[in-house]
Amino acid sequence: MTNEEAISYAVLALKNTGIDKMGIQQVLSEMRWLFDMLSEEEAVSRADKFL
């Protein structure tokens, strides 16, 4: 899955849960930053620890 595909799924999920446009834009900005800063493996590891 590409980054843009992941972002598209995130937009739809956030929209479906009632997050407003400003909130969605903040999440997308953070996602793009994380794509550049973390490897896929590190992102999975950190997310797994959170959940």
C-alpha positions in Angstrom: 0.0 0.0 0.0 1.3 3.4 -0.9 1.3 6.4 1.6 -1.4 8.1 -0.4 -3.6 5.0 -0.3 -3.1 4.8 3.5 -4.0 8.5 3.8 -7.1 7.9 1.7 -8.3 5.1 4.1 -7.5 7.3 7.1 -9.5 10.2 5.6 -12.5 8.0 5.1 -12.3 6.4 8.5 -11.9 9.8 10.3 -14.8 11.2 8.3 -17.0 8.2 9.1 -16.3 8.6 12.8 -17.3 12.3 12.8 -14.0 14.0 12.9 -14.2 17.5 11.4 -12.2 18.7 8.4 -9.7 20.6 10.6 -9.0 17.5 12.7 -8.6 15.3 9.6 -6.1 17.8 8.1 -4.1 17.7 11.4 -4.0 13.9 11.3 -2.9 13.9 7.7 -0.1 16.4 8.4 1.1 14.2 11.2 0.9 11.0 9.1 3.0 12.6 6.3 5.6 13.7 8.9 5.7 10.2 10.4 6.1 8.6 6.9 9.3 10.6 6.6 10.5 10.0 10.2 9.8 6.4 11.0 10.4 3.1 9.2 7.4 0.9 8.6 8.7 -1.5 11.2 9.2 1.2 13.8 5.7 2.6 13.2 4.1 -0.9 13.6 6.1 -1.5 16.8 5.1 1.9 18.3 1.5 1.5 17.4 1.4 -2.1 18.8 2.7 -0.8 22.1 0.1 1.9 22.2 -2.8 -0.5 21.6 
